[in-house]
Amino acid sequence: MQEEELRRIYFEKMRFPAPGVSEAHRAALERAHDLRRFEIENYWRRATYFWGFQLVAFTALALTADHGAIFPPLALPVAVLGVLTSLAAIRTARGSKFWQENWEAHVDFLEDEVEGRLHKIVLMKAALQPSVSKVNERLLIVLAVGWTAIFALASLVILFPSLLTLSHDEAAALQVGLAFVALLAGSGWIWESPLSNIKDRAYLKDDMQPFE
């Protein structure tokens, strides 16, 4: 569907007189900007809230250690807390992003006649950068997987006590090996986070040609 037809339908749904500048139009654009800003601020407030839970979980895990060794029966509930708060943080972040994008879409429809295409034009002078929200989401997923792994390992030790008979060198090699694999996999996945979605919006700053 063509952009003009989409705009016409949008203005009908919004019950504006017609595409063009009116008091209702200006008020709606200002409100959309305010609500978008509100959702961005809330996104990071909520992220900080859940990071507090992660800090509590990490601290509790450290306190369960005895001479550097994790005590499995206590590590289990801590890991459950870590997994649940990670998943809650992921779902909350996606919900916040949904509403942010909703208000951004309203701005896209409303801004042309009032303030031009300010929100639709991205000026580029370097390579496209990752989406900040996607990086945060991937880190939370890595944490959720990490807590799940801790839960699984603690469960195995409880169910199979013979695992505790590993020598110090064997246990150290296993721990370092698992940590190294987790480091490589997690950091690589976070580094390759999706780029910001600015399709058909990006232009080179020097000559205003479309950015490919």
Backbone as ProteinMPNN parsed JSONL, in Angstrom:
{"seq_chain_A": "MQEEELRRIYFEKMRFPAPGVSEAHRAALERAHDLRRFEIENYWRRATYFWGFQLVAFTALALTADHGAIFPPLALPVAVLGVLTSLAAIRTARGSKFWQENWEAHVDFLEDEVEGRLHKIVLMKAALQPSVSKVNERLLIVLAVGWTAIFALASLVILFPSLLTLSHDEAAALQVGLAFVALLAGSGWIWESPLSNIKDRAYLKDDMQPFE", "coords_chain_A": {"N_chain_A": [[0.845, -1.194, 0.0], [0.523, 2.25, -0.798], [2.317, 5.054, 0.641], [0.87, 7.464, 0.972], [-1.784, 6.605, 0.895], [-1.825, 4.98, 3.146], [-1.417, 6.946, 5.095], [-3.776, 8.422, 4.799], [-5.722, 6.569, 5.648], [-4.833, 6.213, 8.245], [-5.261, 8.791, 9.362], [-8.017, 8.833, 9.219], [-8.676, 6.764, 11.012], [-7.717, 7.921, 13.326], [-9.474, 9.946, 13.55], [-9.032, 12.549, 12.706], [-9.55, 15.679, 10.986], [-8.477, 15.732, 8.315], [-5.523, 14.702, 6.459], [-3.073, 16.911, 7.391], [-2.245, 20.082, 8.942], [-3.526, 20.642, 12.087], [-4.976, 21.68, 15.22], [-5.551, 19.424, 16.733], [-3.921, 17.614, 15.447], [-1.3, 18.651, 15.941], [-1.289, 18.468, 18.74], [-1.519, 15.702, 19.069], [0.887, 14.822, 17.92], [2.781, 15.974, 19.654], [2.05, 14.65, 21.99], [2.612, 11.999, 21.252], [5.411, 12.119, 20.975], [6.063, 12.673, 23.659], [5.119, 10.349, 24.957], [6.677, 8.402, 23.731], [9.214, 9.158, 24.667], [8.731, 8.741, 27.363], [8.406, 5.937, 27.419], [10.972, 5.102, 26.66], [12.511, 6.033, 28.816], [11.304, 4.538, 30.852], [11.962, 1.986, 30.007], [14.698, 1.739, 30.651], [14.604, 2.211, 33.375], [13.159, -0.019, 34.254], [14.936, -1.981, 33.421], [17.104, -1.454, 35.121], [15.892, -2.076, 37.553], [15.511, -4.891, 37.333], [18.163, -5.654, 37.041], [19.012, -5.232, 39.571], [17.916, -7.438, 40.911], [19.455, -9.413, 39.701], [21.971, -8.791, 40.719], [21.529, -9.339, 43.417], [21.128, -12.11, 43.223], [23.64, -12.995, 42.254], [25.238, -12.219, 44.423], [24.132, -13.795, 46.458], [24.779, -16.319, 45.456], [27.546, -16.244, 45.677], [27.76, -16.125, 48.435], [26.932, -18.643, 49.148], [29.064, -20.209, 48.705], [31.666, -22.343, 49.796], [34.784, -22.166, 50.857], [35.469, -21.477, 48.232], [34.038, -23.322, 46.745], [30.909, -24.056, 45.322], [27.909, -24.602, 47.112], [25.721, -27.03, 46.371], [22.864, -27.567, 47.223], [22.043, -25.048, 48.165], [22.661, -23.485, 46.008], [20.771, -24.152, 44.11], [18.089, -22.867, 44.621], [18.964, -20.228, 44.341], [19.82, -20.166, 41.694], [17.361, -20.613, 40.459], [16.051, -18.204, 41.113], [17.718, -16.479, 39.652], [17.242, -17.348, 36.981], [14.442, -16.89, 36.708], [14.205, -14.088, 37.155], [15.773, -13.164, 35.06], [14.312, -14.047, 32.802], [11.929, -12.642, 33.268], [12.895, -10.049, 33.002], [13.631, -10.046, 30.291], [11.121, -10.397, 29.008], [9.805, -8.108, 29.929], [11.417, -6.105, 28.838], [10.942, -6.515, 26.111], [8.226, -5.906, 26.027], [8.291, -3.174, 26.73], [9.742, -2.189, 24.547], [7.928, -2.71, 22.508], [5.848, -0.842, 23.017], [7.292, 1.531, 22.8], [7.984, 1.476, 20.061], [5.435, 1.608, 19.032], [4.629, 4.28, 19.599], [6.579, 5.583, 18.155], [5.81, 4.904, 15.586], [3.417, 6.339, 15.407], [4.489, 8.936, 15.489], [5.841, 8.91, 13.042], [3.694, 8.973, 11.207], [2.518, 11.417, 11.846], [4.347, 13.547, 11.781], [5.157, 14.849, 9.366], [3.82, 17.238, 8.208], [4.133, 19.018, 10.277], [6.763, 19.093, 11.491], [8.426, 18.307, 9.487], [10.456, 15.599, 8.197], [11.94, 14.712, 10.379], [12.16, 12.571, 12.22], [12.27, 10.47, 10.511], [14.584, 10.515, 9.052], [17.88, 9.448, 9.05], [21.13, 10.389, 9.586], [24.124, 9.3, 8.291], [27.559, 8.595, 8.906], [29.304, 6.635, 9.269], [29.686, 3.064, 9.726], [26.683, 1.114, 10.131], [25.259, 0.744, 13.356], [24.848, -1.525, 16.208], [21.594, -2.38, 17.585], [20.674, -0.898, 20.587], [18.795, -1.858, 22.45], [18.573, -4.506, 21.625], [21.106, -5.521, 22.163], [21.108, -5.381, 24.964], [18.99, -7.146, 25.455], [20.041, -9.556, 24.484], [22.157, -9.941, 26.255], [20.729, -10.41, 28.6], [19.514, -12.811, 27.892], [21.771, -14.449, 27.71], [22.488, -14.426, 30.42], [20.244, -15.748, 31.482], [20.572, -18.283, 30.333], [23.015, -18.931, 31.502], [22.35, -19.041, 34.278], [20.568, -21.162, 34.125], [22.318, -23.193, 33.414], [23.875, -23.317, 35.736], [21.916, -24.183, 37.516], [21.398, -26.715, 36.381], [23.902, -27.998, 36.68], [24.21, -27.959, 39.486], [22.053, -29.566, 40.157], [22.828, -32.002, 39.003], [25.051, -32.646, 40.578], [23.801, -33.033, 43.039], [22.108, -35.188, 42.445], [23.897, -37.083, 41.545], [26.18, -37.837, 43.49], [28.709, -38.873, 43.177], [30.091, -37.328, 41.441], [31.39, -35.501, 42.936], [33.703, -36.669, 43.616], [35.692, -36.085, 41.887], [39.056, -35.258, 41.137], [41.054, -32.461, 42.31], [42.423, -31.237, 40.186], [41.01, -32.249, 37.978], [38.431, -31.221, 38.447], [39.014, -28.491, 38.353], [39.894, -28.212, 35.699], [37.531, -28.866, 34.347], [35.8, -26.798, 35.202], [37.136, -24.466, 34.275], [37.2, -25.036, 31.544], [34.424, -25.142, 30.851], [33.716, -22.513, 31.527], [35.292, -21.085, 29.713], [34.255, -21.881, 27.227], [31.655, -20.872, 27.529], [32.251, -18.149, 27.702], [33.305, -17.585, 25.119], [31.126, -18.315, 23.44], [28.998, -16.748, 24.47], [29.998, -14.044, 24.36], [30.521, -13.823, 21.63], [27.938, -14.101, 20.543], [26.617, -11.89, 21.643], [28.172, -9.844, 20.534], [27.486, -10.03, 17.873], [24.992, -8.864, 17.746], [21.753, -7.861, 16.463], [21.583, -5.242, 13.993], [20.641, -1.749, 14.146], [17.366, -1.001, 13.034], [16.916, 0.744, 10.33], [15.905, 0.868, 7.787], [15.502, 2.303, 4.602], [15.651, 4.813, 5.702], [18.125, 5.873, 6.147], [20.772, 8.076, 5.276], [23.721, 9.209, 3.634], [25.774, 11.454, 5.335], [27.476, 13.29, 4.079], [26.715, 13.627, 1.365], [24.031, 13.138, 1.19], [23.059, 10.902, -0.086], [21.3, 7.775, -0.467], [21.963, 5.467, 2.129], [23.607, 2.474, 1.82]], "CA_chain_A": [[0.0, 0.0, 0.0], [1.299, 3.472, -0.893], [2.409, 5.817, 1.887], [-0.218, 8.443, 1.069], [-3.018, 5.885, 1.228], [-1.694, 4.601, 4.557], [-1.629, 8.143, 5.907], [-5.202, 8.768, 4.745], [-6.433, 5.625, 6.513], [-4.427, 6.521, 9.626], [-5.963, 9.991, 9.817], [-9.419, 8.45, 9.424], [-8.749, 5.995, 12.257], [-7.468, 8.855, 14.419], [-10.593, 10.898, 13.517], [-8.605, 13.9, 12.387], [-10.322, 16.174, 9.838], [-7.826, 15.273, 7.081], [-4.084, 14.895, 6.579], [-2.747, 18.331, 7.383], [-1.953, 20.629, 10.261], [-4.646, 21.111, 12.898], [-4.625, 21.669, 16.636], [-5.57, 18.025, 17.167], [-2.728, 17.007, 14.839], [-0.137, 19.1, 16.709], [-1.377, 17.91, 20.095], [-1.244, 14.265, 18.981], [2.323, 14.65, 17.675], [3.481, 16.278, 20.907], [1.754, 13.564, 22.921], [3.346, 10.813, 20.795], [6.813, 12.328, 21.366], [6.161, 12.541, 25.118], [4.929, 8.953, 25.34], [7.87, 7.678, 23.273], [10.261, 9.479, 25.636], [8.341, 8.072, 28.602], [8.684, 4.506, 27.293], [12.422, 4.91, 26.66], [12.957, 6.194, 30.202], [10.817, 3.392, 31.621], [12.72, 0.803, 29.581], [15.944, 1.643, 31.41], [14.248, 2.071, 34.791], [12.819, -1.427, 34.482], [16.175, -2.757, 33.283], [17.848, -1.266, 36.371], [15.158, -2.826, 38.579], [15.812, -6.32, 37.221], [19.586, -5.859, 37.301], [19.125, -5.335, 41.027], [17.672, -8.839, 41.253], [20.616, -10.189, 39.27], [23.034, -8.534, 41.692], [21.177, -10.113, 44.618], [21.358, -13.527, 42.933], [25.09, -13.222, 42.216], [25.742, -12.106, 45.796], [23.689, -14.99, 47.184], [25.569, -17.456, 44.97], [28.879, -16.133, 46.279], [27.663, -16.418, 49.867], [26.73, -20.085, 49.346], [30.331, -20.902, 48.455], [32.45, -22.773, 50.96], [36.177, -22.287, 50.42], [35.524, -21.382, 46.781], [33.185, -24.327, 46.098], [29.481, -23.769, 45.458], [27.143, -25.624, 47.836], [24.6, -27.268, 45.454], [21.494, -27.381, 47.719], [21.74, -23.621, 48.251], [22.802, -22.898, 44.672], [19.55, -24.409, 43.33], [17.111, -21.773, 44.676], [19.573, -19.004, 43.815], [19.76, -20.282, 40.237], [15.955, -20.415, 40.078], [15.835, -16.754, 41.165], [18.422, -15.882, 38.521], [16.535, -17.666, 35.734], [13.136, -16.228, 36.67], [14.361, -12.642, 36.986], [16.282, -12.938, 33.701], [13.19, -14.196, 31.875], [11.016, -11.514, 33.486], [13.535, -8.864, 32.429], [13.536, -10.158, 28.833], [9.732, -10.149, 28.61], [9.505, -6.709, 30.212], [12.129, -5.296, 27.845], [10.224, -6.627, 24.837], [6.989, -5.144, 26.163], [8.639, -1.754, 26.668], [10.124, -1.882, 23.167], [6.694, -2.719, 21.716], [5.147, 0.433, 23.177], [8.145, 2.577, 22.229], [7.829, 1.435, 18.609], [4.081, 2.067, 18.727], [4.605, 5.747, 19.572], [7.422, 6.004, 17.037], [4.994, 4.778, 14.378], [2.519, 7.498, 15.403], [5.288, 10.098, 15.098], [6.089, 8.799, 11.606], [2.505, 9.405, 10.476], [2.065, 12.758, 12.214], [5.351, 14.605, 11.812], [5.522, 15.473, 8.091], [3.333, 18.596, 7.998], [4.443, 19.864, 11.431], [8.201, 19.266, 11.707], [9.171, 17.641, 8.43], [10.721, 14.166, 8.347], [13.056, 14.639, 11.323], [12.245, 11.238, 12.819], [12.418, 9.464, 9.453], [15.88, 10.653, 8.395], [19.061, 9.15, 9.868], [22.339, 10.813, 8.889], [25.176, 8.316, 8.535], [28.929, 8.907, 8.506], [30.089, 5.424, 9.534], [28.905, 1.836, 9.586], [25.489, 0.966, 10.955], [25.6, 0.239, 14.686], [23.849, -2.449, 16.772], [20.463, -1.874, 18.356], [20.992, -0.911, 22.02], [17.85, -2.735, 23.153], [18.867, -5.897, 21.275], [22.303, -5.906, 22.921], [20.664, -5.617, 26.337], [18.173, -8.363, 25.476], [20.913, -10.728, 24.322], [22.883, -10.138, 27.508], [19.787, -11.034, 29.532], [19.35, -14.207, 27.471], [22.998, -15.134, 28.139], [22.37, -14.627, 31.865], [19.243, -16.792, 31.718], [21.208, -19.561, 29.988], [24.027, -19.19, 32.523], [21.683, -19.5, 35.5], [20.028, -22.499, 33.849], [23.459, -24.118, 33.476], [24.209, -23.486, 37.16], [20.857, -25.038, 38.074], [21.599, -28.077, 35.888], [25.105, -28.565, 37.297], [23.931, -28.212, 40.905], [21.143, -30.718, 40.211], [23.606, -33.207, 38.712], [25.88, -32.964, 41.746], [22.912, -33.568, 44.078], [21.592, -36.492, 42.014], [25.023, -38.007, 41.346], [27.246, -37.382, 44.411], [30.03, -39.37, 42.769], [30.786, -36.265, 40.72], [32.211, -34.774, 43.902], [34.964, -37.397, 43.811], [36.691, -35.629, 40.926], [40.247, -34.661, 41.748], [41.107, -30.999, 42.214], [42.834, -30.872, 38.828], [39.906, -32.56, 37.065], [37.365, -30.248, 38.684], [39.478, -27.186, 37.87], [39.89, -28.252, 34.237], [36.137, -28.837, 33.916], [35.264, -25.46, 35.451], [37.762, -23.51, 33.361], [36.756, -25.363, 30.19], [33.043, -24.69, 30.677], [33.699, -21.049, 31.561], [35.895, -20.596, 28.475], [33.265, -22.088, 26.161], [30.572, -19.914, 27.766], [32.77, -16.824, 27.363], [33.388, -17.454, 23.665], [29.793, -18.369, 22.844], [28.208, -15.597, 24.899], [30.523, -12.782, 23.836], [30.314, -13.817, 20.179], [26.516, -13.886, 20.249], [26.305, -10.496, 21.97], [28.859, -8.985, 19.57], [26.76, -10.097, 16.605], [23.614, -8.418, 17.966], [21.146, -7.238, 15.273], [21.817, -3.818, 13.802], [19.461, -0.892, 14.227], [16.506, -1.111, 11.858], [16.653, 2.06, 9.744], [15.725, 0.639, 6.359], [14.91, 3.408, 3.836], [15.714, 6.053, 6.482], [19.514, 6.291, 6.32], [21.4, 8.812, 4.182], [25.086, 9.623, 3.921], [25.791, 12.846, 5.793], [28.256, 14.162, 3.198], [26.062, 13.933, 0.081], [22.599, 12.826, 1.324], [22.679, 9.761, -0.903], [20.832, 6.661, 0.375], [23.003, 4.624, 2.723], [23.4, 1.064, 1.467]], "C_chain_A": [[0.886, 1.251, 0.0], [1.245, 4.266, 0.413], [1.247, 6.788, 2.047], [-1.535, 7.777, 1.44], [-2.995, 5.437, 2.689], [-1.967, 5.793, 5.472], [-3.103, 8.537, 5.935], [-6.009, 7.872, 5.683], [-6.112, 5.91, 7.978], [-5.198, 7.723, 10.156], [-7.448, 9.716, 10.026], [-9.58, 7.707, 10.743], [-8.567, 6.904, 13.477], [-8.571, 9.91, 14.538], [-10.119, 12.342, 13.444], [-9.402, 14.366, 11.174], [-9.778, 15.656, 8.507], [-6.332, 15.384, 7.298], [-3.737, 16.372, 6.436], [-2.565, 18.807, 8.809], [-3.229, 21.141, 10.908], [-4.196, 21.077, 14.35], [-4.584, 20.239, 17.18], [-4.323, 17.292, 16.677], [-1.48, 17.365, 15.658], [-0.121, 18.489, 18.112], [-1.04, 16.422, 20.095], [0.242, 14.004, 18.765], [3.123, 14.906, 18.949], [3.285, 15.161, 21.927], [2.525, 12.295, 22.542], [4.823, 10.921, 21.156], [6.99, 12.108, 22.87], [6.06, 11.084, 25.554], [6.099, 8.086, 24.884], [9.014, 7.899, 24.264], [10.001, 8.765, 26.969], [8.683, 6.586, 28.552], [10.185, 4.22, 27.285], [12.972, 5.013, 28.079], [12.54, 5.001, 31.053], [11.564, 2.113, 31.268], [13.954, 0.644, 30.463], [15.686, 1.602, 32.908], [13.946, 0.609, 35.12], [14.054, -2.308, 34.378], [17.004, -2.663, 34.563], [17.221, -2.059, 37.51], [15.522, -4.308, 38.531], [17.3, -6.606, 37.401], [19.852, -5.913, 38.794], [18.909, -6.758, 41.498], [18.86, -9.712, 40.854], [21.78, -10.014, 40.246], [22.788, -9.311, 42.981], [21.487, -11.592, 44.402], [22.853, -13.852, 42.903], [25.691, -13.182, 43.623], [25.381, -13.346, 46.61], [24.488, -16.217, 46.758], [26.965, -17.435, 45.588], [28.848, -16.505, 47.757], [27.444, -17.905, 50.148], [28.034, -20.865, 49.192], [31.051, -21.202, 49.767], [33.868, -23.054, 50.49], [36.265, -22.326, 48.894], [34.659, -22.371, 46.039], [31.717, -24.005, 46.375], [28.786, -24.924, 46.17], [25.843, -25.876, 47.067], [23.202, -27.058, 46.03], [21.089, -25.915, 47.855], [21.829, -22.938, 46.887], [21.53, -23.074, 43.849], [18.541, -23.267, 43.421], [17.667, -20.45, 44.16], [19.519, -19.006, 42.287], [18.338, -20.089, 39.728], [15.621, -18.925, 40.073], [16.492, -16.067, 39.974], [17.711, -16.111, 37.204], [15.237, -16.873, 35.635], [13.266, -14.721, 36.463], [14.928, -12.296, 35.611], [15.152, -13.017, 32.685], [12.199, -13.047, 32.02], [11.586, -10.24, 32.872], [13.442, -8.875, 30.906], [12.135, -9.818, 28.359], [9.348, -8.684, 28.826], [10.175, -5.792, 29.193], [11.419, -5.341, 26.498], [8.91, -5.857, 24.879], [7.238, -3.651, 26.075], [8.982, -1.342, 25.24], [8.895, -1.84, 22.26], [5.996, -1.363, 21.792], [5.981, 1.595, 22.664], [7.965, 2.635, 20.716], [6.429, 1.865, 18.182], [4.039, 3.588, 18.618], [5.508, 6.292, 18.486], [6.651, 5.925, 15.722], [4.001, 5.934, 14.278], [3.268, 8.756, 14.965], [5.538, 10.082, 13.598], [4.903, 9.303, 10.789], [2.218, 10.893, 10.669], [3.054, 13.874, 11.904], [5.477, 15.409, 10.529], [5.11, 16.939, 7.979], [3.751, 19.555, 9.109], [5.94, 20.131, 11.554], [9.037, 18.561, 10.653], [9.391, 16.168, 8.741], [11.903, 13.924, 9.304], [13.248, 13.231, 11.879], [12.523, 10.157, 11.781], [13.798, 9.477, 8.807], [17.004, 10.391, 9.396], [20.295, 9.507, 9.049], [23.499, 9.908, 9.289], [26.533, 8.866, 8.107], [29.86, 7.727, 8.768], [29.161, 4.222, 9.385], [27.701, 1.844, 10.522], [25.853, 0.279, 12.269], [24.498, -0.673, 15.234], [22.727, -1.712, 17.492], [20.78, -2.002, 19.846], [20.085, -1.884, 22.77], [18.125, -4.205, 22.853], [20.117, -6.398, 21.997], [21.921, -6.239, 24.356], [19.866, -6.915, 26.436], [19.041, -9.612, 25.354], [21.733, -11.001, 25.586], [21.99, -10.815, 28.54], [19.558, -12.507, 29.183], [20.575, -15.026, 27.884], [22.953, -15.406, 29.64], [21.376, -15.734, 32.189], [19.824, -18.173, 31.428], [22.253, -19.925, 31.044], [23.428, -19.688, 33.829], [21.085, -20.891, 35.316], [21.138, -23.549, 33.924], [23.878, -24.368, 34.925], [23.192, -24.391, 37.839], [21.078, -26.495, 37.669], [22.807, -28.734, 36.556], [24.884, -28.88, 38.774], [23.023, -29.425, 41.066], [21.897, -32.018, 39.973], [24.452, -33.622, 39.912], [25.035, -33.56, 42.864], [22.449, -34.977, 43.721], [22.696, -37.534, 41.888], [26.209, -37.545, 42.206], [28.639, -37.844, 44.01], [30.81, -38.312, 41.993], [31.703, -35.473, 41.642], [33.558, -35.447, 44.131], [36.023, -37.003, 42.789], [37.872, -35.02, 41.672], [40.213, -33.144, 41.56], [41.451, -30.558, 40.797], [41.71, -31.12, 37.827], [38.773, -31.543, 37.207], [37.754, -28.873, 38.146], [39.448, -27.127, 36.347], [38.467, -28.167, 33.695], [35.551, -27.433, 34.065], [35.828, -24.438, 34.465], [37.3, -23.757, 31.926], [35.348, -24.876, 29.915], [32.956, -23.167, 30.648], [34.251, -20.461, 30.266], [34.922, -20.726, 27.31], [32.12, -21.08, 26.292], [31.004, -18.502, 27.385], [32.787, -16.609, 25.855], [32.001, -17.391, 23.031], [28.98, -17.123, 23.192], [28.684, -14.29, 24.311], [30.339, -12.691, 22.327], [28.879, -13.513, 19.809], [26.106, -12.451, 20.543], [26.932, -9.555, 20.944], [28.119, -8.933, 18.241], [25.294, -9.7, 16.767], [23.068, -7.741, 16.713], [21.416, -5.741, 15.214], [20.51, -3.044, 13.922], [18.679, -0.964, 12.92], [16.168, 0.279, 11.335], [16.528, 1.941, 8.225], [14.974, 1.807, 5.725], [14.893, 4.724, 4.608], [17.116, 6.661, 6.48], [20.071, 6.956, 5.061], [22.81, 9.205, 4.606], [25.112, 11.113, 4.248], [26.45, 13.778, 4.778], [27.535, 14.538, 1.913], [24.57, 13.604, 0.056], [22.132, 11.761, 0.335], [22.223, 8.625, 0.011], [21.995, 5.802, 0.856], [22.677, 3.171, 2.432], [24.057, 0.174, 2.512]], "O_chain_A": [[1.885, 1.303, 0.717], [0.287, 4.177, 1.18], [0.698, 6.921, 3.14], [-2.315, 8.329, 2.217], [-4.008, 5.503, 3.385], [-2.654, 5.67, 6.486], [-3.62, 8.94, 6.977], [-6.872, 8.349, 6.421], [-6.988, 5.859, 8.841], [-5.728, 7.685, 11.267], [-8.07, 10.301, 10.913], [-10.506, 7.982, 11.506], [-9.181, 6.688, 14.522], [-8.604, 10.674, 15.502], [-10.718, 13.24, 14.036], [-9.886, 13.535, 10.405], [-10.546, 15.19, 7.665], [-5.895, 16.079, 8.215], [-4.09, 16.998, 5.437], [-2.71, 18.04, 9.76], [-3.93, 21.978, 10.339], [-3.151, 20.51, 14.669], [-3.712, 19.886, 17.973], [-3.748, 16.467, 17.386], [-0.7, 16.486, 16.022], [0.92, 18.053, 18.603], [-0.362, 15.933, 20.998], [0.802, 13.077, 19.352], [4.032, 14.146, 19.282], [4.216, 14.773, 22.632], [3.032, 11.595, 23.418], [5.43, 9.942, 21.591], [7.934, 11.45, 23.305], [6.817, 10.633, 26.413], [6.473, 7.138, 25.575], [9.698, 6.953, 24.654], [10.921, 8.257, 27.61], [9.191, 6.033, 29.527], [10.627, 3.213, 27.839], [13.789, 4.194, 28.499], [13.317, 4.51, 31.872], [11.776, 1.255, 32.125], [14.23, -0.446, 30.964], [16.476, 1.013, 33.647], [14.413, 0.072, 36.125], [14.213, -3.261, 35.141], [17.541, -3.664, 35.036], [17.927, -2.644, 38.333], [15.81, -4.913, 39.564], [17.667, -7.686, 37.865], [20.799, -6.561, 39.238], [19.623, -7.242, 42.377], [19.229, -10.637, 41.577], [22.487, -10.972, 40.56], [23.715, -9.872, 43.566], [22.038, -12.252, 45.283], [23.283, -14.863, 43.459], [26.541, -14.001, 43.969], [26.206, -13.879, 47.353], [24.835, -17.057, 47.589], [27.499, -18.474, 45.975], [29.782, -17.119, 48.273], [27.731, -18.38, 51.247], [28.093, -22.052, 49.516], [31.035, -20.408, 50.707], [34.126, -24.049, 49.813], [37.033, -23.105, 48.329], [34.544, -22.283, 44.816], [31.333, -23.721, 47.509], [29.043, -26.09, 45.867], [24.945, -25.034, 47.098], [22.392, -26.408, 45.369], [19.918, -25.577, 47.679], [21.157, -21.937, 46.641], [21.233, -22.249, 42.986], [18.159, -22.729, 42.382], [16.926, -19.64, 43.603], [19.214, -17.989, 41.664], [18.13, -19.471, 38.684], [14.983, -18.434, 39.142], [15.901, -15.18, 39.358], [17.581, -15.191, 36.396], [14.958, -16.256, 34.607], [12.517, -14.138, 35.678], [14.601, -11.248, 35.054], [15.039, -12.16, 31.809], [11.685, -12.535, 31.026], [10.85, -9.444, 32.29], [13.202, -7.835, 30.293], [11.966, -9.041, 27.418], [8.65, -8.093, 28.003], [9.575, -4.817, 28.739], [11.306, -4.32, 25.819], [8.52, -5.229, 23.894], [6.482, -2.933, 25.42], [8.567, -0.28, 24.776], [8.831, -1.022, 21.342], [5.6, -0.801, 20.771], [5.424, 2.559, 22.138], [7.812, 3.717, 20.149], [6.251, 2.421, 17.098], [3.483, 4.13, 17.663], [5.236, 7.363, 17.943], [6.817, 6.775, 14.847], [3.766, 6.454, 13.188], [2.757, 9.546, 14.172], [5.457, 11.123, 12.946], [5.092, 9.99, 9.785], [1.728, 11.555, 9.754], [2.653, 15.03, 11.774], [5.877, 16.571, 10.592], [5.945, 17.795, 7.689], [3.731, 20.77, 8.916], [6.345, 21.283, 11.707], [10.206, 18.251, 10.881], [8.604, 15.558, 9.464], [12.743, 13.056, 9.07], [14.378, 12.756, 11.993], [12.959, 9.058, 12.123], [14.147, 8.543, 8.085], [17.076, 11.026, 10.448], [20.486, 8.99, 7.948], [23.815, 9.766, 10.471], [26.646, 9.522, 7.071], [31.062, 7.811, 8.518], [28.008, 4.351, 8.973], [27.708, 2.496, 11.566], [26.657, -0.652, 12.29], [23.354, -0.607, 14.785], [22.89, -0.578, 17.944], [21.117, -3.088, 20.318], [20.548, -2.642, 23.622], [17.936, -5.06, 23.718], [20.183, -7.561, 22.395], [22.355, -7.254, 24.901], [20.038, -7.69, 27.377], [18.805, -10.608, 26.038], [21.971, -12.156, 25.94], [22.442, -11.695, 29.272], [19.425, -13.348, 30.073], [20.441, -16.157, 28.352], [23.333, -16.488, 30.088], [21.628, -16.563, 33.063], [19.597, -19.119, 32.182], [22.366, -21.087, 31.434], [23.93, -20.641, 34.424], [21.095, -21.703, 36.241], [20.929, -24.652, 34.431], [24.197, -25.497, 35.297], [23.551, -25.257, 38.637], [20.962, -27.4, 38.495], [22.74, -29.897, 36.953], [25.31, -29.927, 39.263], [23.195, -30.218, 41.992], [21.649, -33.019, 40.646], [24.557, -34.808, 40.224], [25.475, -34.475, 43.56], [22.401, -35.857, 44.58], [22.462, -38.724, 42.097], [27.139, -36.926, 41.691], [29.636, -37.274, 44.452], [32.035, -38.383, 41.896], [32.668, -34.853, 41.195], [34.448, -34.873, 44.758], [37.136, -37.529, 42.819], [37.708, -34.358, 42.696], [39.442, -32.619, 40.756], [40.852, -29.623, 40.267], [41.479, -30.306, 36.933], [38.227, -31.065, 36.213], [36.93, -28.174, 37.557], [39.032, -26.124, 35.767], [38.217, -27.482, 32.704], [34.882, -26.937, 33.158], [35.085, -23.642, 33.892], [37.039, -22.814, 31.181], [35.09, -24.268, 28.876], [32.217, -22.596, 29.846], [33.74, -19.455, 29.773], [34.777, -19.807, 26.504], [31.67, -20.507, 25.3], [30.221, -17.743, 26.814], [32.336, -15.573, 25.368], [31.729, -16.53, 22.194], [28.352, -16.518, 22.323], [27.878, -13.502, 23.814], [30.039, -11.621, 21.798], [28.622, -12.757, 18.872], [25.338, -11.855, 19.787], [26.304, -8.581, 20.528], [28.126, -7.907, 17.561], [24.444, -10.156, 16.002], [23.825, -7.113, 15.972], [21.472, -5.062, 16.24], [19.422, -3.609, 13.813], [19.262, -0.985, 11.836], [15.245, 0.925, 11.831], [16.988, 2.806, 7.48], [13.945, 2.247, 6.237], [14.194, 5.658, 4.215], [17.275, 7.844, 6.782], [19.876, 6.477, 3.944], [23.064, 9.496, 5.774], [24.541, 11.928, 3.523], [26.034, 14.927, 4.631], [27.714, 15.648, 1.411], [23.914, 13.768, -0.973], [20.959, 11.718, -0.036], [22.7, 8.514, 1.14], [22.892, 5.457, 0.086], [21.591, 2.693, 2.762], [24.0, -1.051, 2.404]]}, "name": "protein", "num_of_chains": 1, "seq": "MQEEELRRIYFEKMRFPAPGVSEAHRAALERAHDLRRFEIENYWRRATYFWGFQLVAFTALALTADHGAIFPPLALPVAVLGVLTSLAAIRTARGSKFWQENWEAHVDFLEDEVEGRLHKIVLMKAALQPSVSKVNERLLIVLAVGWTAIFALASLVILFPSLLTLSHDEAAALQVGLAFVALLAGSGWIWESPLSNIKDRAYLKDDMQPFE"}
